[in-house]
Amino acid sequence: MQDFSTKLLAWYAANKRDLPWRGTQNPYKIWLSEIMLQQTRVEQGWNYYLAFTDAYPTVRDLAAASEQEVLNLWQGLGYYSRARNLHFTAKYITNELGGIFPKTYAELLKLKGVGKYTAAAIASFAYGEAVPAIDGNVYRVLARLFGEYEIINTTKAEKKFTALAMQLLPLNDAGDFNQAMMELGATVCKPKNPDCLFCPVAEMCWANAQNKQMELPVKKSAIKVRNRYFNYFVLTDDNSILLKKREGKDVWKHLYEFPLLEKEKALLEDCSEFLLEHFGIENPTFQQLTPNPIVHKLSHQHLHIVFWKVTGRVKSFENCDFVAETELSNYPMPIVLANFLKDVLQISS
Ligand code: SF4
């Protein structure tokens, strides 16, 4: 399929977008960009990438930061486990590998938070290793090109699509080829309305010939969304707000939040009981600070959030701290809480 890669690479050379991480062969910067762009639009990731490479120009700089600083800079990008894994892996590379990035796909795959796609992207972009990097865009391109109806995101599909990609991959130009496939998927072979008229490989494409573009790729039926109901209590004292660090296996691990009662249709009695038990507050009064629950959508969860201002004396608390309003910007928070502070309480965090 030399004809395929020749056409694709010529198109890529002439049409690729000018992105801040494009063209670098620095494995640290490739790793950063690839982790940031998972589940994230390019426009959204752009400024975060610039902020991270500015604050932490090398893997050693990232390792030297605290997790709290890293999460703070990540605030708003979502999927916070990516930031925690980045920081963990930066420390591992610095402390255990002398600051030297692994140089092969197999070695890269051993890093925490680095899956097959990311390992292949780093190995091929930085070192030219001939491994196909197959992200969602590339799955779509391959499925349409070959008329492959296997359900994607399964182990069986992974093997099939890797074999298909290997048929196309030029062994001496794997980095550019992988980036070109992703670019084709992102800008031409789009999920809806692919621009087949302007596609450099249209004449070799099964879906285009059969007019079956919209049937491919085949995906598993959507995962059921779980609804959760969060009641947040805003407890203040002398221009300070009570915050708690989230722990455990749940969303937003190690971010900070207000005291939380998770309960559907919580009555004021439930709230009073919770505040008495955890904070010793007797006879609190409540003011609902947003007229309706805010619905914050995560990939598999919809959080229905109500913010309550509580009046009453806090007599005791555990694993929480009153944080001065002027210090809030040092505390990473879920974006929905940061927006609440800014928009409703007019405090920047
Ligand atoms: Fe995608 Fe159309 Fe190109 Fe086929 S011809 S790869 S469906 S854009």
Boltz pocket constraint, residues with backbone or C-beta under 6 A from the ligand:
constraints:
  - pocket:
      binder: B
      contacts: [[A, 141], [A, 144], [A, 145], [A, 188], [A, 189], [A, 190], [A, 194], [A, 195], [A, 196], [A, 199], [A, 200], [A, 201], [A, 202], [A, 203], [A, 205], [A, 206], [A, 207], [A, 208], [A, 213]]
      max_distance: 6.0
